[in-house]
Amino acid sequence: MIAPGEKTGEQWAKMRSALNLTEEYLKYITDLSKGPRHGERTRIEGESTTEITRRSWIIMNRFIEYRKRGNQDLPTSDFPLL
């Protein structure tokens, strides 16, 4: 929803830039969820699940702020790089 019509890699880059997120911050979520997303019954430890949930809520909160601010990139003064 941040970069519709662009290639996947460009969409991810624009989202990271708009929400002040590093690729490493997101990779923690995407790497651990890759197996289950592809039908693999991989167990994810509770501590990791808690961290995935925490990061996901932070990202969603930032996205909501992005939308509330008229789709303007979030200022790093209020939303430091994660």
Secondary structure, DSSP 8 states (H G I E B T S, - for coil): --STTS-HHHHHHHHHHHHT--HHHHHHHHHHHHHHHTT------HHHHHHHHHHHHHHHHHHHHHHHTTS----TTTS---
